[in-house]
Amino acid sequence: MIPNRVRTTVLLVVAVALSVAALAQPARAATRTESARLLHTRLMAAGRSLNWSGYIKAGKALTSSSASWHVPAVKTSTPGYSSTWVGIDGATSKDGYLIQTGTESDVVGGKAQYRAWWEVITPSNAAPETLYSNFTIHPGDSMHATVSKLASGKWSMTLRDYTTGRTATHTAAFAGTGASAEWIQEDTDVNGYVSTAPNWGTVTISGITVNGANPALTASQAVEIVDAKNTREDSVSAPGASHDGFSVTWLAAGTRTYVG
């Protein structure tokens, strides 16, 4: 899901975003261009993306990211793929690293689908997302996600469903530098296309931490989705009073956009 951005001559604040992650069905694109990676950090400052909305905090040696949300129920009248997740390193990494976990709310063939997943992306491995085994989620479930570095040097991705009482964890090696933490509502790239955005209503992401502390979010750290035709797909709120949460409200489906 890392958005590698390419500035266009017409839409100066829109970056082409390649999400290199996938659920088992369907497969998502796993191609990124070096030029896109080199432009990515600079273009992030524009506060626009073809597929990411939420908040991104840059830092050094960030070793954990967490947040809570309710699985958004998507309306079946608008097809598309979306995900809600927390991650480390996807926004400012110039070398192609990202570790993340979250939930998926999709509308495929007129039917809503809900799934839970984890993913580790490295420069040599842009493998699809992996579903947690025997971990069923439902719209409205109260979720908490954490990505954290362990004393062993490996990383843990944990997803808790407080509604059902279930917890899923995956541990993996990860060599990212911890240069950013992300809390994102995504209009997902599928098979090389950023999909139209399914109507997820309003998603509230709360109780955010980075390195175990309040991230002290500021409005300048927000990013919103604007498609290749400059359609604003959602609205990201200012941080709440405690600066550890925000909401993303769906505005429009946008246009399915080829990104490679």
Salt bridges, closest charged atoms under 4 A:
GLU34 OE1 - ARG37 NH2 2.39
GLU104 OE2 - ARG28 NH2 2.69
ASP141 OD2 - HIS138 ND1 3.14
GLU224 OE1 - ARG48 NH1 3.95
GLU224 OE1 - ARG232 NE 3.18
